[in-house]
Structures are given as C-alpha cells and as structure tokens.
Amino acid sequence: MLRKILLAIGILVLAGGLMAYAIHRASAENIGAELECPPGYAQVVNLEPIQTGDSSSTTSDQRCEPITEAQVEFLEPIKPGDEGWEIMPYEPTEKSEVVFGPSQESVYRCVFFLEPIQPGEQESKESEPVCSSGPIDSINGISLDSSYLIAKFYDNTNYGSLLVEYYGPSGCSTSISYGKTSLPSNLDNKFASGSSYSGCNVLEVFDFTNYTGPTYSCGPNCSSFYALNDHVSSWRTGD
C-alpha cells in the first residue's frame, strides 16, 4: 500500500515538472516572438546577461510602451519664402579699424601691396613682398605713406606669430574688395588667425584655392579660423 502511495506521489511530481517546463518553454517562445504594437506604441525588450556556456542573451521581458514626444519629432520642410529658406551672408557685428601709413611692426614678417579686385577678375594683383623685422616704408618703389592696411594673418591662433601684412591704395567699400585665389608655398596652409582693416569688415578664408572648399567667415577680428586653422589656401575681404 505504501509503495502505491509513493508511486502515485512520484507520478504527480513528474507530471507537475513536465507541465512547468512546458509552460516555461511556451512563455519563452512567446517572449521571443516580435510583438505587434498598436500605433503610438513601441516594442521594448529586456535581455538577460549572457551566461557561461551560452552564445547569446535570452529575452526576459517584452512589452509595448507608448511613444513619448521626446522620442519622435516631426519636422515640416522649409518652403520657398519661409524664414530660413535663404542663407544670408555673414553680417559683421563690428567695424574694422582704419589703419593708414607704413607698417611699424617690430617682428619679422612679409608685406605685400595689393590692387583692388578689378571688374571681371577674381583676385588682386600683388607686388613682390618685402620682408623685415623693422619698419617697412615702401614696397618695390610704392610708398606706403598713402596706403591703407588691408589685412594681417598669423601663424597661430589669438594673433600669435605674425606672418604677413597686406596693404592697398584704398580701403574697402561696396565697390572695392581684395583677395587672393592662391598663396605662395611659404604661406599656404599656414594661417590660423587674422584681422581685416580700413573698411574691410568681413574676412573669408577657404580651404582650397580659387575661393573653394570649406569656408569660414568672420571679421574684422578673427582670433581663430577653427577647422580651417593651418588649412587656408585662398582668402578675400570686403565691406
């Protein structure tokens, strides 16, 4: 009699174990299946850490949760005439200092004399440079007594290590601007900061020659060209 009772208990325990295993397997398969969430809801899945001997994580929980405004943002396209449709040119917040007369710098640098960009042309004609660590009164017979400082460029940010000064016969205006489509090898990819003067309120620098490639506009005081530091191959300035 006792043996029959123990056998019955064993059968019940075994049946219960098989049933629990079947329920767990069915639940696991159901969790592994992808939920179809209603509109406005997103599927959220929780994974168990990978156990020793396993090759992947197992899913412990899967549910649908409402999508919040922070998760999804719908943008309307900008239409012609709307604000932001046109990219406006850089507008300086300050005016350049008018500097007239010879360079009085006491550090070694090179000075060029530029002609304004003429109609139909892309860049200023320039003289041969004069390089010195003292005052420079003239450039190739052109007196700087009646000339205007146009721009300065530096080797380092924050106006450190002056490299070059550019002078011209007049300051910038709505009809007068200056620029160089390329730089000599000793100045190419050297500029890291600069300043413009004498009505030249906007200074533009370009990564490539002929005013192409990535560009940065500032002025008249540019303590850094940021991503274009040591990557300037052409420049221009104007009112």
C-alpha positions in Angstrom: 0.0 0.0 0.0 2.8 2.4 0.9 4.6 1.6 -2.3 1.5 2.5 -4.3 1.2 5.8 -2.4 4.8 6.7 -3.1 4.5 5.8 -6.8 1.4 8.0 -7.1 3.2 10.9 -5.5 6.2 10.4 -7.8 3.9 10.4 -10.9 2.3 13.6 -9.7 5.7 15.3 -9.1 6.9 14.2 -12.5 3.7 15.4 -14.2 4.0 18.8 -12.4 7.6 19.2 -13.5 6.7 18.4 -17.1 3.8 20.9 -17.0 6.0 23.6 -15.5 8.6 23.0 -18.2 6.0 23.2 -21.0 4.6 26.4 -19.6 8.2 28.0 -19.3 9.0 26.9 -22.9 5.8 28.3 -24.2 6.4 31.6 -22.4 9.9 31.8 -23.6 8.8 31.2 -27.2 6.1 33.8 -26.8 8.6 36.4 -25.4 11.0 35.7 -28.3 8.3 36.4 -30.8 8.0 40.0 -32.0 5.1 41.9 -30.6 2.8 43.8 -32.9 2.3 47.1 -31.0 -0.6 49.4 -31.9 0.0 52.8 -33.4 1.7 55.2 -30.9 3.4 52.4 -29.1 6.9 51.0 -29.4 8.3 47.5 -28.6 10.5 47.3 -25.5 12.7 44.2 -24.9 14.7 43.4 -21.8 17.6 41.0 -22.2 19.2 38.7 -19.6 23.0 38.8 -19.3 24.8 36.1 -21.4 25.5 33.2 -19.1 28.6 31.0 -19.1 28.3 28.5 -22.0 25.6 30.5 -23.8 26.2 32.2 -27.1 23.6 35.0 -26.8 21.3 36.7 -24.3 17.8 35.5 -23.6 14.8 37.6 -23.6 13.3 38.1 -20.1 10.5 40.6 -20.9 8.8 42.1 -23.9 6.1 44.7 -23.9 4.6 47.7 -25.7 5.0 51.2 -24.3 3.6 54.5 -25.5 6.0 56.7 -27.6 6.6 60.0 -25.9 7.2 63.3 -27.7 10.8 63.2 -26.7 11.3 60.1 -28.8 9.8 61.3 -32.1 9.8 64.8 -33.6 8.2 65.6 -36.9 9.7 68.4 -39.0 7.9 70.3 -41.7 10.0 71.1 -44.8 11.0 74.7 -45.3 9.2 76.2 -48.2 10.4 78.9 -50.6 9.8 82.3 -48.9 9.8 80.8 -45.4 12.3 82.0 -42.8 15.5 80.0 -43.2 14.9 79.2 -46.9 17.8 81.6 -47.9 21.2 81.5 -46.2 22.0 85.1 -45.6 25.6 86.3 -45.9 27.7 86.8 -42.8 27.0 90.2 -41.2 29.8 91.5 -39.0 28.9 93.0 -35.6 31.7 95.4 -35.5 33.5 97.7 -37.9 37.2 97.4 -38.8 39.8 99.9 -37.7 41.1 102.3 -40.3 45.0 102.0 -40.5 46.8 104.4 -42.8 50.5 104.6 -43.5 53.7 102.4 -43.2 53.9 99.2 -41.2 55.5 99.8 -37.8 55.6 96.2 -36.7 58.8 95.1 -35.0 58.6 91.4 -35.7 59.8 89.6 -38.9 57.0 89.4 -41.4 56.4 89.9 -45.1 54.4 92.8 -46.6 52.6 92.8 -49.9 50.9 95.7 -51.8 47.6 94.7 -53.4 45.5 96.2 -56.1 41.7 96.1 -55.6 39.9 93.3 -57.5 39.0 94.7 -60.9 35.7 94.0 -62.7 35.8 90.7 -64.4 38.8 89.5 -62.3 38.8 87.1 -59.3 41.8 88.3 -57.3 44.0 91.2 -56.5 47.3 91.8 -58.3 50.1 91.9 -55.8 53.7 93.2 -55.6 56.7 91.2 -54.7 56.9 91.0 -50.9 59.3 92.9 -48.7 60.2 91.0 -45.5 61.8 92.6 -42.5 61.8 92.7 -38.7 61.6 96.5 -38.7 59.5 99.3 -40.2 58.7 99.0 -43.9 58.0 102.3 -45.6 57.8 101.2 -49.3 57.3 98.1 -51.4 59.1 97.9 -54.7 59.1 101.7 -55.1 55.5 102.1 -53.9 55.4 104.3 -50.9 53.1 103.2 -48.0 52.7 106.8 -46.8 49.4 107.0 -48.7 48.4 103.3 -48.4 45.9 101.5 -46.3 46.4 98.4 -44.2 44.0 95.7 -45.6 44.7 92.5 -43.7 47.1 90.6 -41.4 47.5 86.9 -41.0 49.2 84.9 -38.2 50.7 81.5 -37.8 49.0 80.8 -34.5 45.5 81.5 -33.0 44.9 84.6 -31.0 47.1 86.6 -33.3 50.4 84.8 -32.4 53.4 85.0 -34.8 52.6 87.5 -37.5 53.3 86.1 -41.0 52.1 88.7 -43.5 50.6 92.1 -43.9 48.6 93.3 -47.0 48.4 97.0 -48.0 46.3 98.6 -50.7 45.8 102.0 -52.3 42.3 102.4 -50.7 40.1 100.8 -48.0 37.2 98.5 -48.8 33.8 99.8 -49.8 30.7 98.5 -51.6 32.7 98.6 -54.9 36.3 97.8 -53.6 37.4 94.4 -52.2 40.6 92.4 -52.1 41.5 88.8 -52.3 44.0 86.1 -53.3 42.9 82.9 -55.1 46.1 81.1 -54.0 49.0 81.6 -51.7 52.8 81.1 -52.1 54.2 77.9 -50.7 55.6 79.6 -47.6 52.1 80.9 -46.6 49.9 78.2 -47.9 48.1 76.2 -45.1 49.8 78.4 -42.5 47.1 80.9 -41.4 45.4 80.3 -38.0 44.1 83.8 -37.2 43.8 87.2 -38.9 42.4 90.7 -38.9 41.0 93.0 -41.6 41.2 96.8 -41.6 40.2 100.0 -43.3 36.6 99.3 -44.2 37.2 95.6 -44.8 34.6 94.3 -42.3 34.3 90.7 -43.5 37.2 88.3 -43.8 36.7 85.0 -45.6 39.2 82.1 -45.7 38.9 79.0 -47.8 40.4 75.5 -47.6 41.2 75.3 -51.3 42.4 77.7 -54.0 40.0 79.9 -56.0 37.7 80.5 -53.1 36.5 76.9 -53.0 36.1 74.1 -50.4 35.1 74.6 -46.8 35.0 78.3 -45.8 34.9 80.4 -42.6 33.7 84.0 -42.5 34.5 86.4 -39.7 35.7 89.8 -39.2 37.2 92.1 -38.7 38.9 90.3 -35.8 39.3 86.5 -36.3 41.2 85.0 -33.3 40.8 81.6 -34.9 39.8 80.0 -38.2 38.8 76.9 -36.2 38.5 73.9 -38.5 40.5 75.8 -41.2 43.4 76.6 -38.9 46.5 75.7 -41.0 44.2 74.9 -43.9 43.8 78.2 -45.7 44.7 78.3 -49.4 42.8 81.4 -50.5 41.1 84.4 -48.9 39.2 87.6 -49.6 37.9 90.6 -47.8 35.4 93.4 -48.4 32.8 95.8 -46.9 
